[in-house]
Amino acid sequence: MVLLISPLIASASNDDPQLKTINTKVNLIPLALESISAEIDVGITQYLAIGPMVSATKQFGSGDTHFRAYSLGVRGTYFFGRERFKSSWIGSVFAERLFLNLTYDGLKPLILNGSSGGFHWGALIGYQWHWDFGLNFTLGIGVASYDIDEKVTLTTQYLGQEIKSVQDIPEVDKIGSLFPALDIMIGWAL
């Protein structure tokens, strides 16, 4: 992947020696929930950046039930009217694969683990403020959707033995609706 986009990065960065090539960002909303969502934007043209995004939740739950989620995806950002990584109105689209895990251990020595996945995608419009020394701040609003897989893999552990089964998730099709999305991010451009 790096070998495929490195000529684009090199050509994009040679247009203007002051033009930054990479921007790392952290979303402040998940941080408030003791989770993390981070991105690396790589400039591929004068007005466009694309890069990976990753997120992970802390282990949530109460009592015997624990939940954790991870995701891995990609985001593309277009800078309207200004060169990338300079203060500008922006538009972005993203897609990421979700990995969901649930554990219930209230029937010890019986432990139930469930895992599923899905997709999270959306589009946002906003403004990104950039300062010459690298610090930047993004505020964006838009829409997003969660499309959760219709099956869950259950693993039952009892006295060292494992039993796996695949079950349908009832009414999962109702989850795929559009929801409001909000980005509040802080970053550093290099």
CYANA upper distance limits for C-alpha pairs under 8 A (distance plus 0.5 A):
  1 MET  CA      5 ILE  CA      7.01
  2 VAL  CA      6 SER  CA      6.25
  3 LEU  CA      7 PRO  CA      8.14
  5 ILE  CA      9 ILE  CA      6.78
  5 ILE  CA     44 ILE  CA      8.08
  6 SER  CA     10 ALA  CA      6.58
  7 PRO  CA     11 SER  CA      6.62
  8 LEU  CA     12 ALA  CA      6.46
  8 LEU  CA     44 ILE  CA      5.90
  8 LEU  CA     45 THR  CA      7.73
  9 ILE  CA     13 SER  CA      6.47
  9 ILE  CA     21 THR  CA      7.67
  9 ILE  CA     42 VAL  CA      7.94
  9 ILE  CA     43 GLY  CA      6.74
  9 ILE  CA     44 ILE  CA      5.66
  9 ILE  CA     45 THR  CA      8.05
 10 ALA  CA     14 ASN  CA      6.72
 11 SER  CA     15 ASP  CA      7.37
 11 SER  CA     45 THR  CA      8.50
 12 ALA  CA     21 THR  CA      8.40
 12 ALA  CA     43 GLY  CA      7.35
 12 ALA  CA     44 ILE  CA      6.30
 12 ALA  CA     45 THR  CA      5.53
 12 ALA  CA     46 GLN  CA      6.48
 13 SER  CA     17 PRO  CA      7.19
 13 SER  CA     19 LEU  CA      6.90
 13 SER  CA     20 LYS  CA      7.63
 13 SER  CA     21 THR  CA      6.59
 13 SER  CA     43 GLY  CA      8.21
 15 ASP  CA     19 LEU  CA      8.26
 15 ASP  CA     46 GLN  CA      8.19
 19 LEU  CA     83 GLU  CA      8.18
 19 LEU  CA     84 ARG  CA      7.98
 19 LEU  CA     85 PHE  CA      7.99
 20 LYS  CA     43 GLY  CA      8.27
 20 LYS  CA     84 ARG  CA      8.15
 20 LYS  CA     85 PHE  CA      6.93
 20 LYS  CA    189 ALA  CA      6.87
 20 LYS  CA    190 LEU  CA      5.91
 21 THR  CA     42 VAL  CA      6.44
 21 THR  CA     43 GLY  CA      5.58
 21 THR  CA    189 ALA  CA      7.94
 21 THR  CA    190 LEU  CA      6.68
 22 ILE  CA     40 ILE  CA      7.38
 22 ILE  CA     41 ASP  CA      6.13
 22 ILE  CA     42 VAL  CA      5.23
 22 ILE  CA     43 GLY  CA      6.74
 22 ILE  CA    189 ALA  CA      6.09
 22 ILE  CA    190 LEU  CA      5.77
 23 ASN  CA     40 ILE  CA      6.19
 23 ASN  CA     41 ASP  CA      5.48
 23 ASN  CA     42 VAL  CA      7.12
 23 ASN  CA     85 PHE  CA      7.84
 23 ASN  CA    187 GLY  CA      7.11
 23 ASN  CA    188 TRP  CA      6.07
 23 ASN  CA    189 ALA  CA      4.50
 23 ASN  CA    190 LEU  CA      6.67
 24 THR  CA     38 ALA  CA      7.94
 24 THR  CA     39 GLU  CA      6.23
 24 THR  CA     40 ILE  CA      4.95
 24 THR  CA     41 ASP  CA      6.76
 24 THR  CA    187 GLY  CA      5.79
 24 THR  CA    188 TRP  CA      5.90
 24 THR  CA    189 ALA  CA      6.81
 25 LYS  CA     38 ALA  CA      6.11
 25 LYS  CA     39 GLU  CA      5.69
 25 LYS  CA     40 ILE  CA      6.87
 25 LYS  CA     41 ASP  CA      8.47
 25 LYS  CA    185 MET  CA      6.71
 25 LYS  CA    186 ILE  CA      6.04
 25 LYS  CA    187 GLY  CA      4.48
 25 LYS  CA    188 TRP  CA      7.09
 26 VAL  CA     36 ILE  CA      7.90
 26 VAL  CA     37 SER  CA      6.36
 26 VAL  CA     38 ALA  CA      4.92
 26 VAL  CA     39 GLU  CA      7.01
 26 VAL  CA    185 MET  CA      5.95
 26 VAL  CA    186 ILE  CA      6.10
 26 VAL  CA    187 GLY  CA      6.73
 27 ASN  CA     31 LEU  CA      7.44
 27 ASN  CA     36 ILE  CA      7.76
 27 ASN  CA     37 SER  CA      6.00
 27 ASN  CA     38 ALA  CA      6.78
 27 ASN  CA    183 ASP  CA      7.09
 27 ASN  CA    184 ILE  CA      6.19
 27 ASN  CA    185 MET  CA      4.78
 27 ASN  CA    186 ILE  CA      7.13
 28 LEU  CA     32 ALA  CA      6.91
 28 LEU  CA    184 ILE  CA      6.15
 28 LEU  CA    185 MET  CA      6.03
 28 LEU  CA    186 ILE  CA      7.63
 29 ILE  CA     33 LEU  CA      7.39
 29 ILE  CA    183 ASP  CA      8.08
 29 ILE  CA    184 ILE  CA      7.05
 30 PRO  CA     34 GLU  CA      6.85
 30 PRO  CA     35 SER  CA      5.40
 30 PRO  CA     36 ILE  CA      5.93
 30 PRO  CA     37 SER  CA      6.86
 30 PRO  CA     57 THR  CA      8.42
 31 LEU  CA     35 SER  CA      5.60
 31 LEU  CA     36 ILE  CA      6.03
 31 LEU  CA     37 SER  CA      8.21
 34 GLU  CA     57 THR  CA      7.70
 34 GLU  CA     58 LYS  CA      6.78
 35 SER  CA     55 SER  CA      8.13
 35 SER  CA     56 ALA  CA      6.45
 35 SER  CA     57 THR  CA      4.90
 35 SER  CA     58 LYS  CA      5.90
 36 ILE  CA     55 SER  CA      5.88
 36 ILE  CA     56 ALA  CA      6.03
 36 ILE  CA     57 THR  CA      6.95
 37 SER  CA     53 MET  CA      7.79
 37 SER  CA     54 VAL  CA      6.28
 37 SER  CA     55 SER  CA      4.59
 37 SER  CA     56 ALA  CA      7.14
 38 ALA  CA     53 MET  CA      6.23
 38 ALA  CA     54 VAL  CA      6.07
 38 ALA  CA     55 SER  CA      6.78
 39 GLU  CA     51 GLY  CA      7.48
 39 GLU  CA     52 PRO  CA      6.28
 39 GLU  CA     53 MET  CA      4.76
 39 GLU  CA     54 VAL  CA      6.96
 40 ILE  CA     50 ILE  CA      8.49
 40 ILE  CA     51 GLY  CA      5.90
 40 ILE  CA     52 PRO  CA      6.28
 40 ILE  CA     53 MET  CA      7.15
 41 ASP  CA     49 ALA  CA      6.05
 41 ASP  CA     50 ILE  CA      5.74
 41 ASP  CA     51 GLY  CA      5.11
 41 ASP  CA     52 PRO  CA      7.67
 41 ASP  CA     75 ARG  CA      8.34
 41 ASP  CA     76 GLY  CA      8.39
 42 VAL  CA     49 ALA  CA      5.61
 42 VAL  CA     50 ILE  CA      5.84
 42 VAL  CA     51 GLY  CA      6.08
 43 GLY  CA     47 TYR  CA      8.28
 43 GLY  CA     48 LEU  CA      6.46
 43 GLY  CA     49 ALA  CA      4.63
 43 GLY  CA     50 ILE  CA      7.05
 43 GLY  CA     84 ARG  CA      7.51
 44 ILE  CA     48 LEU  CA      6.42
 44 ILE  CA     49 ALA  CA      6.00
 44 ILE  CA     50 ILE  CA      7.48
 45 THR  CA     49 ALA  CA      7.46
 46 GLN  CA     83 GLU  CA      6.00
 46 GLN  CA     84 ARG  CA      6.48
 47 TYR  CA     78 TYR  CA      6.32
 47 TYR  CA     79 PHE  CA      5.64
 47 TYR  CA     80 PHE  CA      7.79
 47 TYR  CA     82 ARG  CA      7.39
 47 TYR  CA     83 GLU  CA      5.53
 47 TYR  CA     84 ARG  CA      5.38
 48 LEU  CA     76 GLY  CA      7.78
 48 LEU  CA     77 THR  CA      6.31
 48 LEU  CA     78 TYR  CA      5.16
 48 LEU  CA     79 PHE  CA      6.81
 48 LEU  CA     84 ARG  CA      6.83
 49 ALA  CA     76 GLY  CA      6.28
 49 ALA  CA     77 THR  CA      5.74
 49 ALA  CA     78 TYR  CA      7.08
 49 ALA  CA     84 ARG  CA      7.63
 50 ILE  CA     74 VAL  CA      7.69
 50 ILE  CA     75 ARG  CA      6.14
 50 ILE  CA     76 GLY  CA      4.73
 50 ILE  CA     77 THR  CA      6.71
 51 GLY  CA     74 VAL  CA      6.05
 51 GLY  CA     75 ARG  CA      6.17
 51 GLY  CA     76 GLY  CA      7.17
 52 PRO  CA     72 LEU  CA      7.91
 52 PRO  CA     73 GLY  CA      6.23
 52 PRO  CA     74 VAL  CA      4.93
 52 PRO  CA     75 ARG  CA      6.90
 53 MET  CA     72 LEU  CA      6.37
 53 MET  CA     73 GLY  CA      5.58
 53 MET  CA     74 VAL  CA      5.92
 53 MET  CA     75 ARG  CA      7.27
 53 MET  CA     96 GLU  CA      8.26
 54 VAL  CA     70 TYR  CA      8.10
 54 VAL  CA     71 SER  CA      6.07
 54 VAL  CA     72 LEU  CA      5.10
 54 VAL  CA     73 GLY  CA      6.85
 55 SER  CA     70 TYR  CA      6.09
 55 SER  CA     71 SER  CA      5.69
 55 SER  CA     72 LEU  CA      7.23
 56 ALA  CA     68 ARG  CA      8.17
 56 ALA  CA     69 ALA  CA      6.31
 56 ALA  CA     70 TYR  CA      4.85
 56 ALA  CA     71 SER  CA      7.03
 57 THR  CA     68 ARG  CA      6.26
 57 THR  CA     69 ALA  CA      5.95
 57 THR  CA     70 TYR  CA      7.01
 58 LYS  CA     68 ARG  CA      6.82
 58 LYS  CA     69 ALA  CA      8.48
 59 GLN  CA     66 HIS  CA      6.75
 59 GLN  CA     67 PHE  CA      6.10
 59 GLN  CA     68 ARG  CA      5.47
 60 PHE  CA     66 HIS  CA      6.03
 60 PHE  CA     67 PHE  CA      5.60
 60 PHE  CA     68 ARG  CA      6.88
 61 GLY  CA     65 THR  CA      5.88
 61 GLY  CA     66 HIS  CA      4.77
 61 GLY  CA     67 PHE  CA      6.36
 62 SER  CA     66 HIS  CA      7.25
 63 GLY  CA    106 GLY  CA      8.41
 64 ASP  CA    103 THR  CA      8.41
 64 ASP  CA    104 TYR  CA      5.97
 64 ASP  CA    105 ASP  CA      5.78
 64 ASP  CA    106 GLY  CA      5.39
 65 THR  CA    102 LEU  CA      7.73
 65 THR  CA    103 THR  CA      6.21
 65 THR  CA    104 TYR  CA      5.05
 65 THR  CA    105 ASP  CA      7.28
 65 THR  CA    106 GLY  CA      8.06
 66 HIS  CA    102 LEU  CA      6.21
 66 HIS  CA    103 THR  CA      5.67
 66 HIS  CA    104 TYR  CA      7.03
 67 PHE  CA    100 LEU  CA      8.15
 67 PHE  CA    101 ASN  CA      6.30
 67 PHE  CA    102 LEU  CA      5.08
 67 PHE  CA    103 THR  CA      7.03
 68 ARG  CA    100 LEU  CA      6.65
 68 ARG  CA    101 ASN  CA      5.81
 68 ARG  CA    102 LEU  CA      7.08
 69 ALA  CA     98 LEU  CA      7.59
 69 ALA  CA     99 PHE  CA      6.13
 69 ALA  CA    100 LEU  CA      5.06
 69 ALA  CA    101 ASN  CA      6.72
 70 TYR  CA     98 LEU  CA      6.41
 70 TYR  CA     99 PHE  CA      5.61
 70 TYR  CA    100 LEU  CA      7.10
 71 SER  CA     96 GLU  CA      6.69
 71 SER  CA     97 ARG  CA      5.91
 71 SER  CA     98 LEU  CA      4.98
 71 SER  CA     99 PHE  CA      6.45
 72 LEU  CA     96 GLU  CA      5.78
 72 LEU  CA     97 ARG  CA      5.98
 72 LEU  CA     98 LEU  CA      7.44
 73 GLY  CA     94 PHE  CA      7.78
 73 GLY  CA     95 ALA  CA      6.04
 73 GLY  CA     96 GLU  CA      4.15
 73 GLY  CA     97 ARG  CA      6.52
 74 VAL  CA     94 PHE  CA      6.22
 74 VAL  CA     95 ALA  CA      6.26
 74 VAL  CA     96 GLU  CA      6.81
 75 ARG  CA     92 SER  CA      7.32
 75 ARG  CA     93 VAL  CA      6.24
 75 ARG  CA     94 PHE  CA      4.71
 75 ARG  CA     95 ALA  CA      7.17
 76 GLY  CA     92 SER  CA      5.98
 76 GLY  CA     93 VAL  CA      6.06
 76 GLY  CA     94 PHE  CA      6.92
 77 THR  CA     90 ILE  CA      7.10
 77 THR  CA     91 GLY  CA      6.21
 77 THR  CA     92 SER  CA      4.77
 77 THR  CA     93 VAL  CA      7.29
 78 TYR  CA     84 ARG  CA      8.16
 78 TYR  CA     90 ILE  CA      6.04
 78 TYR  CA     91 GLY  CA      5.82
 78 TYR  CA     92 SER  CA      6.75
 79 PHE  CA     83 GLU  CA      6.95
 79 PHE  CA     84 ARG  CA      6.13
 79 PHE  CA     85 PHE  CA      8.44
 79 PHE  CA     88 SER  CA      6.63
 79 PHE  CA     89 TRP  CA      6.64
 79 PHE  CA     90 ILE  CA      5.18
 79 PHE  CA     91 GLY  CA      7.33
 80 PHE  CA     88 SER  CA      6.91
 80 PHE  CA     89 TRP  CA      6.02
 80 PHE  CA     90 ILE  CA      6.23
 80 PHE  CA     91 GLY  CA      8.13
 81 GLY  CA     88 SER  CA      7.68
 81 GLY  CA     89 TRP  CA      8.28
 82 ARG  CA     86 LYS  CA      7.13
 82 ARG  CA     87 SER  CA      7.94
 82 ARG  CA     88 SER  CA      6.46
 85 PHE  CA    130 HIS  CA      6.93
 85 PHE  CA    189 ALA  CA      7.48
 86 LYS  CA    128 GLN  CA      8.17
 86 LYS  CA    129 TRP  CA      7.47
 86 LYS  CA    130 HIS  CA      5.66
 86 LYS  CA    131 TRP  CA      8.03
 87 SER  CA    127 TYR  CA      7.94
 87 SER  CA    128 GLN  CA      5.96
 87 SER  CA    129 TRP  CA      4.84
 87 SER  CA    130 HIS  CA      5.30
 87 SER  CA    131 TRP  CA      8.19
 88 SER  CA    127 TYR  CA      6.30
 88 SER  CA    128 GLN  CA      6.10
 88 SER  CA    129 TRP  CA      7.19
 89 TRP  CA    125 ILE  CA      8.03
 89 TRP  CA    126 GLY  CA      6.27
 89 TRP  CA    127 TYR  CA      4.87
 89 TRP  CA    128 GLN  CA      6.85
 90 ILE  CA    125 ILE  CA      6.27
 90 ILE  CA    126 GLY  CA      5.88
 90 ILE  CA    127 TYR  CA      6.14
 90 ILE  CA    128 GLN  CA      7.27
 91 GLY  CA    123 ALA  CA      7.96
 91 GLY  CA    124 LEU  CA      6.31
 91 GLY  CA    125 ILE  CA      4.94
 91 GLY  CA    126 GLY  CA      6.98
 92 SER  CA    123 ALA  CA      6.13
 92 SER  CA    124 LEU  CA      5.81
 92 SER  CA    125 ILE  CA      6.90
 93 VAL  CA    121 TRP  CA      8.08
 93 VAL  CA    122 GLY  CA      6.26
 93 VAL  CA    123 ALA  CA      4.82
 93 VAL  CA    124 LEU  CA      6.96
 94 PHE  CA    121 TRP  CA      5.93
 94 PHE  CA    122 GLY  CA      6.06
 94 PHE  CA    123 ALA  CA      6.97
 95 ALA  CA    119 PHE  CA      7.56
 95 ALA  CA    120 HIS  CA      6.24
 95 ALA  CA    121 TRP  CA      4.67
 95 ALA  CA    122 GLY  CA      7.21
 96 GLU  CA    119 PHE  CA      6.21
 96 GLU  CA    120 HIS  CA      5.76
 96 GLU  CA    121 TRP  CA      6.78
 97 ARG  CA    117 GLY  CA      7.71
 97 ARG  CA    118 GLY  CA      6.40
 97 ARG  CA    119 PHE  CA      5.19
 97 ARG  CA    120 HIS  CA      6.93
 98 LEU  CA    117 GLY  CA      5.48
 98 LEU  CA    118 GLY  CA      5.44
 98 LEU  CA    119 PHE  CA      6.05
 98 LEU  CA    120 HIS  CA      7.35
 99 PHE  CA    115 SER  CA      7.92
 99 PHE  CA    116 SER  CA      6.68
 99 PHE  CA    117 GLY  CA      4.95
 99 PHE  CA    118 GLY  CA      7.39
100 LEU  CA    115 SER  CA      6.01
100 LEU  CA    116 SER  CA      5.69
100 LEU  CA    117 GLY  CA      5.92
101 ASN  CA    113 ASN  CA      7.73
101 ASN  CA    114 GLY  CA      6.21
101 ASN  CA    115 SER  CA      5.01
101 ASN  CA    116 SER  CA      7.19
102 LEU  CA    113 ASN  CA      6.19
102 LEU  CA    114 GLY  CA      5.50
102 LEU  CA    115 SER  CA      6.84
103 THR  CA    111 ILE  CA      7.84
103 THR  CA    112 LEU  CA      6.24
103 THR  CA    113 ASN  CA      4.98
103 THR  CA    114 GLY  CA      6.85
104 TYR  CA    111 ILE  CA      6.50
104 TYR  CA    112 LEU  CA      5.63
104 TYR  CA    113 ASN  CA      6.96
105 ASP  CA    109 PRO  CA      8.30
105 ASP  CA    110 LEU  CA      7.14
105 ASP  CA    111 ILE  CA      5.12
105 ASP  CA    112 LEU  CA      6.85
106 GLY  CA    110 LEU  CA      8.28
106 GLY  CA    111 ILE  CA      7.93
107 LEU  CA    111 ILE  CA      7.18
109 PRO  CA    157 GLN  CA      8.48
109 PRO  CA    158 TYR  CA      6.43
109 PRO  CA    159 LEU  CA      6.95
110 LEU  CA    156 THR  CA      7.57
110 LEU  CA    157 GLN  CA      6.26
110 LEU  CA    158 TYR  CA      5.24
110 LEU  CA    159 LEU  CA      7.92
111 ILE  CA    156 THR  CA      6.35
111 ILE  CA    157 GLN  CA      5.59
111 ILE  CA    158 TYR  CA      7.07
112 LEU  CA    154 LEU  CA      7.48
112 LEU  CA    155 THR  CA      6.42
112 LEU  CA    156 THR  CA      5.24
112 LEU  CA    157 GLN  CA      6.95
113 ASN  CA    154 LEU  CA      6.13
113 ASN  CA    155 THR  CA      5.53
113 ASN  CA    156 THR  CA      6.87
114 GLY  CA    152 VAL  CA      6.82
114 GLY  CA    153 THR  CA      6.06
114 GLY  CA    154 LEU  CA      4.96
114 GLY  CA    155 THR  CA      6.81
115 SER  CA    152 VAL  CA      6.11
115 SER  CA    153 THR  CA      5.77
115 SER  CA    154 LEU  CA      7.11
116 SER  CA    148 ILE  CA      8.25
116 SER  CA    149 ASP  CA      6.93
116 SER  CA    151 LYS  CA      7.23
116 SER  CA    152 VAL  CA      5.33
116 SER  CA    153 THR  CA      6.90
117 GLY  CA    148 ILE  CA      6.47
117 GLY  CA    149 ASP  CA      6.02
118 GLY  CA    146 TYR  CA      7.59
118 GLY  CA    147 ASP  CA      5.87
118 GLY  CA    148 ILE  CA      4.57
118 GLY  CA    149 ASP  CA      5.43
119 PHE  CA    145 SER  CA      8.48
119 PHE  CA    146 TYR  CA      6.30
119 PHE  CA    147 ASP  CA      5.58
119 PHE  CA    148 ILE  CA      6.87
120 HIS  CA    144 ALA  CA      7.49
120 HIS  CA    145 SER  CA      6.12
120 HIS  CA    146 TYR  CA      5.08
120 HIS  CA    147 ASP  CA      6.84
121 TRP  CA    144 ALA  CA      6.01
121 TRP  CA    145 SER  CA      6.04
121 TRP  CA    146 TYR  CA      7.36
122 GLY  CA    142 GLY  CA      7.88
122 GLY  CA    143 VAL  CA      6.02
122 GLY  CA    144 ALA  CA      4.41
122 GLY  CA    145 SER  CA      6.72
122 GLY  CA    181 ALA  CA      8.34
123 ALA  CA    142 GLY  CA      6.14
123 ALA  CA    143 VAL  CA      6.23
123 ALA  CA    144 ALA  CA      7.02
124 LEU  CA    140 GLY  CA      6.45
124 LEU  CA    141 ILE  CA      5.72
124 LEU  CA    142 GLY  CA      4.55
124 LEU  CA    143 VAL  CA      7.02
124 LEU  CA    181 ALA  CA      7.81
124 LEU  CA    182 LEU  CA      8.34
125 ILE  CA    140 GLY  CA      5.87
125 ILE  CA    141 ILE  CA      6.19
125 ILE  CA    142 GLY  CA      6.65
126 GLY  CA    138 THR  CA      7.70
126 GLY  CA    139 LEU  CA      6.03
126 GLY  CA    140 GLY  CA      4.36
126 GLY  CA    141 ILE  CA      6.69
127 TYR  CA    138 THR  CA      6.38
127 TYR  CA    139 LEU  CA      6.12
127 TYR  CA    140 GLY  CA      6.90
128 GLN  CA    136 ASN  CA      7.38
128 GLN  CA    137 PHE  CA      6.16
128 GLN  CA    138 THR  CA      4.79
128 GLN  CA    139 LEU  CA      6.98
129 TRP  CA    136 ASN  CA      5.88
129 TRP  CA    137 PHE  CA      5.70
129 TRP  CA    138 THR  CA      6.83
130 HIS  CA    134 GLY  CA      7.32
130 HIS  CA    135 LEU  CA      6.62
130 HIS  CA    136 ASN  CA      4.86
130 HIS  CA    137 PHE  CA      7.24
131 TRP  CA    135 LEU  CA      6.03
131 TRP  CA    136 ASN  CA      6.65
134 GLY  CA    187 GLY  CA      8.44
134 GLY  CA    188 TRP  CA      5.53
134 GLY  CA    189 ALA  CA      5.06
134 GLY  CA    190 LEU  CA      6.81
135 LEU  CA    186 ILE  CA      8.06
135 LEU  CA    187 GLY  CA      6.34
135 LEU  CA    188 TRP  CA      5.14
135 LEU  CA    189 ALA  CA      6.98
136 ASN  CA    186 ILE  CA      6.31
136 ASN  CA    187 GLY  CA      5.52
136 ASN  CA    188 TRP  CA      6.42
136 ASN  CA    189 ALA  CA      7.79
137 PHE  CA    184 ILE  CA      8.02
137 PHE  CA    185 MET  CA      6.14
137 PHE  CA    186 ILE  CA      5.06
137 PHE  CA    187 GLY  CA      6.70
138 THR  CA    183 ASP  CA      7.47
138 THR  CA    184 ILE  CA      6.17
138 THR  CA    185 MET  CA      5.42
138 THR  CA    186 ILE  CA      6.88
139 LEU  CA    182 LEU  CA      8.09
139 LEU  CA    183 ASP  CA      6.02
139 LEU  CA    184 ILE  CA      5.34
139 LEU  CA    185 MET  CA      7.15
140 GLY  CA    182 LEU  CA      6.19
140 GLY  CA    183 ASP  CA      5.34
140 GLY  CA    184 ILE  CA      7.21
141 ILE  CA    180 PRO  CA      7.89
141 ILE  CA    181 ALA  CA      6.08
141 ILE  CA    182 LEU  CA      5.14
141 ILE  CA    183 ASP  CA      6.87
142 GLY  CA    180 PRO  CA      6.39
142 GLY  CA    181 ALA  CA      5.43
142 GLY  CA    182 LEU  CA      7.02
143 VAL  CA    178 LEU  CA      6.67
143 VAL  CA    179 PHE  CA      6.01
143 VAL  CA    180 PRO  CA      5.14
143 VAL  CA    181 ALA  CA      5.43
144 ALA  CA    178 LEU  CA      6.00
144 ALA  CA    179 PHE  CA      5.80
144 ALA  CA    180 PRO  CA      6.77
144 ALA  CA    181 ALA  CA      6.25
145 SER  CA    176 GLY  CA      6.19
145 SER  CA    177 SER  CA      6.29
145 SER  CA    178 LEU  CA      5.27
145 SER  CA    179 PHE  CA      6.54
146 TYR  CA    175 ILE  CA      6.84
146 TYR  CA    176 GLY  CA      5.59
146 TYR  CA    177 SER  CA      7.64
146 TYR  CA    178 LEU  CA      8.26
147 ASP  CA    173 ASP  CA      8.23
147 ASP  CA    175 ILE  CA      6.87
147 ASP  CA    176 GLY  CA      5.09
148 ILE  CA    172 VAL  CA      7.12
148 ILE  CA    173 ASP  CA      8.36
148 ILE  CA    175 ILE  CA      7.40
148 ILE  CA    176 GLY  CA      7.62
149 ASP  CA    172 VAL  CA      8.00
150 GLU  CA    168 ASP  CA      6.37
150 GLU  CA    169 ILE  CA      5.86
150 GLU  CA    170 PRO  CA      8.25
150 GLU  CA    172 VAL  CA      6.43
150 GLU  CA    173 ASP  CA      8.23
151 LYS  CA    166 VAL  CA      6.99
151 LYS  CA    167 GLN  CA      5.99
151 LYS  CA    168 ASP  CA      4.99
151 LYS  CA    169 ILE  CA      5.94
152 VAL  CA    166 VAL  CA      6.20
152 VAL  CA    167 GLN  CA      5.86
152 VAL  CA    168 ASP  CA      6.84
152 VAL  CA    169 ILE  CA      7.03
153 THR  CA    164 LYS  CA      7.47
153 THR  CA    165 SER  CA      6.32
153 THR  CA    166 VAL  CA      5.01
153 THR  CA    167 GLN  CA      6.92
154 LEU  CA    164 LYS  CA      6.11
154 LEU  CA    165 SER  CA      5.75
154 LEU  CA    166 VAL  CA      6.56
154 LEU  CA    167 GLN  CA      7.76
155 THR  CA    162 GLU  CA      6.96
155 THR  CA    163 ILE  CA      6.10
155 THR  CA    164 LYS  CA      4.98
155 THR  CA    165 SER  CA      7.09
156 THR  CA    162 GLU  CA      6.03
156 THR  CA    163 ILE  CA      5.61
156 THR  CA    164 LYS  CA      6.92
157 GLN  CA    161 GLN  CA      6.03
157 GLN  CA    162 GLU  CA      5.13
157 GLN  CA    163 ILE  CA      7.14
158 TYR  CA    162 GLU  CA      7.16
171 GLU  CA    175 ILE  CA      8.50
172 VAL  CA    176 GLY  CA      8.28
